[in-house]
Structures are given as structure tokens and as C-alpha cells.
Amino acid sequence: MEKHPTLVDKIYELQTNLPNEVFLRQPFGDTWKEVTFDEAVNEALRLVSGLKASGMQKGDKIGIYSKNCYQWMITEMAIMMGGFITVPFYANLVGDALKEVIALSEIKFLFVGKLEEWKQAKPGIPKDLPMVRFSHYEGNAKVDAGILWDDFIVDHKPDAENYRPNLDDIWAIFYTSGTTGVPKGAIVSYKAPANLMLTQQGKHDSFNLSAKGKNIFLSYLPMNHIAEQALIVTGGLYFEGRISFVESIETFSKNLAEVQPSVFLAVPRIWTKFQQGILSKMPQKKLDLLLKIPIISGIVKKKIQKALGLANTKLIISGASAMPKATLAWFQKIGINIQETFGMTESMGIVIIQPKDDIRLARSGRRLEEGQIKIDPETDEILVKNSWLFDGYYNEPELTKASFDNEGFYKTGDTGDLDADDFLQVKGRVKDTFKTNKGEFIVPTPIEDKFAANPLIEQICLVGMGLPQPIGLVQLSEASKKLGKEEIKTSLAKTVKTVNEKLHRHEMIHQIICMSDEWTVENGLLTPTMKIKRSAVHEAYKHLYQEWYHSEETVIMQ
């Protein structure tokens, strides 16, 4: 494969070619702090000088623990330009969970930034670990340890080494617990983002972005997650990006509408919230009526797209977990064509994508050029091989070996099937499959997708190991708050009946339970990317299965 410039090569290229162009934008209320390419590189190089003066050597691992902000990006640039290795952590890790990944990663230095909690986090950080804290961001916890960013760089001039890593050098180690809860550090070298970008500039050009010319990015998903690293960090550098950050959850909609990005990635739960927000202002019947009127239809679509912040978007992606086909079809009707993706940390977050000119709702997407996919004939597990795969798990040689077959294909842990046009249908996690007491296997994800048409359901988790039939645990949406209990129960019972008509007898849903307690990242029932931790949900509620199952109600309101 053709050699491609590394992320560091791109940093210096952008500084040379576009020194005075705005690169990073950080909101503070109604004002935005703007940083040019030249300013960002120079500040990063001052950090490099500070790190070297602190004793850091090439190959040392340096952690970043923060929510998204412009200082995160400058810090990561500095780590790369100094020849160090980035180890990013989720900003909501605290206490023992944070302590565990810090110990596993063997970092020698830590940058701490925007955080919701500090008192709970502080005990998880070794007292002898050198630390720099970002400037304080209003509305976030005040970090009272480490050296302040400005004080750290004040006496340092930009490092003059002009270090350039090789493609085989380690770029970062990404720790992921996913839905299993076991931290694994995926080692990713510079060749992974380089080869992925080279592939996307091939004939398929699935990213629909020009390699030259001001692509606008919005960063709000966790920056330690591979999706944000692939799209925002890698995409921003390889596609001459201008990266704007979101100030907070509360300002997300405002910031998105202000930025109007040319690239936007969201997880399915966010798309569901967008849909519910639109329908709260314009009921489905009225929307359907307006979309049937030719001139009015175009006006309505543009108005919705602009209000969301997607009026200028060339690449609209859904990732992290499967998107219900009904939701994808709903957005297509209002002119928002979402390109669904499938991938994992070990593959730079992407294996397949829906081609922009050939979106097939019956499939999950097509394999990327240069990538290979095959299906295990015995288990239906999806196996992948490409030039942007990770190099293995940090300090886990046996786990690394077990994660590949004898032909070098990575075992994704997901099941699916592949058609003659290289379009893949992802069915669900191998480990998500469970058996009823009748000995029948249930594959939850395809069944759960069928409930997406009901706007009262925000999330559903199918469970029932050991029961005669599966049951569905539901998180109700904001739309349900406008209705009484009986209206909700009637609507959900109707949906259960409709869904069951499309299922095999052993798959039919016995009942729906509307949960009173919220599933969150903090209580361990959702991953940081808002995926349901099915095993955790099962453990939390399995003691109630029998009681629920023997109720005569089809819909139970907790």
C-alpha cells in the first residue's frame, strides 16, 4: 500500500500551509476562543519542551483525563510531536476504576482537564504521578492538584527537534471496557489512521470530504473513544479541519446549530432524541401531511435540518451500536441521509459504512476498500482484516493471540452475514445471545430494532435467560411524560402485538416492563457511548424476572 504521511506530518504540513487559518474553537458562553494552526502547534511544542524538562523520554506513555476541549487537542498533538504515546481516559472514570486503568497503562505523566467530578477522581490518581491541569472551565469541577497549564509552559520555548514518527511507531493505547467491563488496552500505531485515510481517499470516497478545503467538525463525543479519534482528530488533521467543541450537555443543541458542521457523528440514542424533539414540535401526522406537498416539503426539510445544525453537513454518520432501520428511514424522509457504520476500537472504529450514493436499509453497510470480511461458518461471527487494525492488547499476549484466527482475521465478537456485493448485515453480539428455558436461542438486537417505531420507547433491552419467552425492559422517552399510564400501556401493548406478528413463536415477547429507574453511565448500565450493558442489566434485574413474568399484564409500569 502507498505510504501515507503520519498525523505528525500532517500537523507540520498544516502549520506551513495554513498558519493563520482557525483550527480550534472553544465556546465560553456566547463567545468563542479561536486558535490558529500556527498557535496550536507552537503551544504544543512548548508542552513538548516542558515534558522533556520533566524527564519524559520517547516512548513514555502520557495520559489525558478530561472532557473535550481545545486543550485536549493541543495536548494530544504535543504527545505525538514529542515521540510519546497517548493514553486517553474516559472523563467519567473515578476512584478505583480510574486507578485500575492508570495502573494497567503504566503512564508516567497525566494531563487533567474538564471534569464533572474531582473529589471522587482524585483518590484514583497516584500522588507521585506528575500532573498538569488545564485552565478551569466554568461549570466544571475545580482541580486542585498538579501544575497549571500556563505555569507549566511559561518558561519553555517551542521544542525545535521536528520529530517525525514512523508509521510502525505506537500512536496511542485506547482502553475500552465496552459491554464486558474488563479494561483492555488496544495498541494502535500511526499506520492505522494513515492507512484508513488513504483508503477513504480512494475511488469509493465514503467520507464524502475533500482532502483540501475547510471541513468543519464538531467535537462532543468522548475524545478518548476511537470514533472521535478517527473522525475528529484524524479527520481534522488529514482533511484540513476546523474543529469546534461543545461547551456542555446543556449547550449541545445551541453549539451544534451555531457550528453547522460539514461532518457529524452521533450514536443511535442521540438520533432518537433528535427525532423525539422534532415530533414534540411537529406531530407525525402534521409532518407527514407537509412532506406530501412538493414546495412546502422542501422548505420543511431545510428548516428542520438548519434547526438541528445539519444544513451544511456532507457526512452524517451513526455509529457505536446498530441503528434501527425504522429510525434511518424516518430521517431519510426529512432529507437527512445517515450513513451507518460498524467497527470497534481495534479497527479505528470502522469496518463498513453505508456508501453515500447507495444506502441500503436492509444491510448495515459495505466493507471499505482494501478491507476484508468473512463470516465464521460455524458461529456466524464477523471476522475482519485490514491495514488499519490494531497491533494487539497492551501486556496481554495471550488475549491478543486468541483474538485472531490462523489467517490473521480479527474476531469482532459480532454476528452477521455478507452478501455478494460486500454489504454486511450486523445481527448482534455473540455474547448477547441467550437461551430460554425451552432451549431456544434468542438474538436480541434484530428484535429490539422492531420497537423503534414507537416514539414512547427510548431504549429497550431484551432479557429472559431461563424464562419460557423473552421480556423487554424499557426506558421511556420524554414523549411519554405527556401521557397517562393507561395511554402508555395501550400504545406499548399494541406495539408488542405488532412486533410479535413478525417473530417466530420462540422469539415472541411475553411482556414489556417500563423501568422507573434511569439507566446511566454512572450506575453502570450504559457504556460511555450510551450502549446498553446487557449483562449488567441482567444482573441488576434478574431477581425480578419470575415475578414480572407471572403477572397477567402485557405492560408493567414500575
Secondary structure, DSSP 8 states (H G I E B T S, - for coil): ------HHHHHHHHHHH-TTSEEEEEEETTEEEEEEHHHHHHHHHHHHHHHHHTT--TT-EEEEE-SS-HHHHHHHHHHHHTT-EEEEE-TT--HHHHHHHHHHHT-SEEEE---S-STTTGGGS-TTS-EEE----TTS----SSEEHHHHHTT-----------TTSEEEEEEE-TTTT--EEEEEETHHHHHHHHHHTSSS-TT---SSS-EEEEE-S-TTSHHHIIIIIIHHHHTTEEEEE---STTHHHHHHHH--SEEEE-HHHHHHHHHHHHHHS-HHHHHHHHTSHHHHHHHHHHHHHHHT-TT-SEEEE-SS---HHHHHHHHHTT---EEEE--GGGTT-SEE--TT---TTSSEEE-TT-EEEE-TTT-EEEEE-TT---EETT-HHHHHHTB-TTS-EEEEEEEEE-TTSEEEEEEEGGG-EE-TTS-EE-HHHHHHTTTT-TTEEEEEEE-TTSSS-EEEEEE-GGGGGS-HHHHHHHHHHHHHHHHTTS-GGG----EEE-SS---TTTTSB-TTS-B-HHHHHHHHGGGHHHHHTSS-SEEE-
